[in-house]
């Protein structure tokens, strides 16, 4: 059960990164509106963010495709934890609801990975 949850979380991770990459990369203004952004970020930085998300999504997809995802799953959890905290800090600074929505997208996968890791350890 733990490994299955981790697999679901890994697929969720590269999927939402891929969708966000297309959104921010090709449709930055619309995507910022869909995320209820109250800040003015222009179109250049969201497109850069989209490109970076696209590359990361591609790398994670290739790891998944090669079957190496169980090895890297805990590292995605370790990377997302400080990211979530930093995004909460950005919300604190800006009061832009977009940051809460981004965390609402990240947290289910992070929690699923953590639960899957705990279950896998208890199963061993």
HELIX and SHEET records of a PDB file:
HELIX    1   1 UNK A    2  UNK A   26  1                                  25    
HELIX    2   2 UNK A   28  UNK A   34  1                                   7    
HELIX    3   3 UNK A   44  UNK A   65  1                                  22    
HELIX    4   4 UNK A   69  UNK A   94  1                                  26    
HELIX    5   5 UNK A   97  UNK A  123  1                                  27    
END                                                                             
